[in-house]
Amino acid sequence: MEPDIKIVDEIVRAAERVSQKTRRTYLEHSPFYSSKTGANVFFKCENLQHTGSFKVRGALNKILSLTDEELRRGVVTASTGNHGAAVAYALGIRNARGAVYVPNGASESKLANMKRLGAQVEFFGEDSNESEIKAREVSDETGAVYVSPYNDPLVVAGQGTIGLEIAEQLEDVDAVFVSVGGGGLISGIGGYLKETKPGVTVIGCSPENSKVMEESVRAGRVLDLPSLPTLSDGTAGGVDQDSITFDLCRKYVDDWVSVTEDEICESLLEFIDAEHMLIEGSAAVAVASLLRTAENYKGKNVVIVLCGANIGTPQIAKLFRNSQDGQDI
């Protein structure tokens, strides 16, 4: 594979653009999970990022690149929560406003987070695909700039700044576990790490109830597949037919792991108890994926990207009650 200098350069430029407005998050060694798995486990704590999610990196890189004229036309996006909050945060920095289309039934805690950050929330559709279609239609009709959650080179480059930080924080990285929805996060992280540290293994992690990118990569084409309800709402939904992340995932992701809803819930609750930090379902997917495959990584330096922490206390309380009652999650 020939080195793709362009993606590395784009990520370096993104780091220069967003570094003053984002946190350089901790890379924390975990004695608990290292003992549990036999690997040397490190957590990249994007759960402690502004807005509670990695998404702010990509949204900021995109919004900061827009001209004043583009901002005057308005901004529109679609999100189940984290991307919408990130866009609202970025627009606040530019003193601009925009609309976020969300599906009916979106997480109440994530909706509250978006609204606190000044987002104009518009409900449309029953899943993220329908919300995205509506947002694109509004963009076409009004001239507003559409900010994709993942299908944009500037968004991917912004997420890739996490890979740059990991490379600077840990000299020897053997494997990185990254949760996958539309693929923007793993495309950016994988793009930087595989081009600068070719020996790194990049593992894509998905809930079994919604693994569209994994199945698409295996099939060699983007598939239109249904998604069942999942605690990992941040990774749920389909993939754009023309998404740039499909080819990036094919190029940079070495292996795929999918986990059950019970595994996601158990990992989320165990993590909170062991590490005394909050994570959401999509971050627990990556933790559960290492636990499922731990035998392959004994003695290796493994990084798990904790992609977010936006989960409401009522949902956590329900998960704890159900686990104590022995109910199916």
Summary of the structure (lengths in Angstrom):
residues: 329
radius of gyration: 18.3
end to end distance: 42.5
largest distance: 56.2
contacts: 1270
relative contact order: 0.16
helix: 53%
strand: 15%
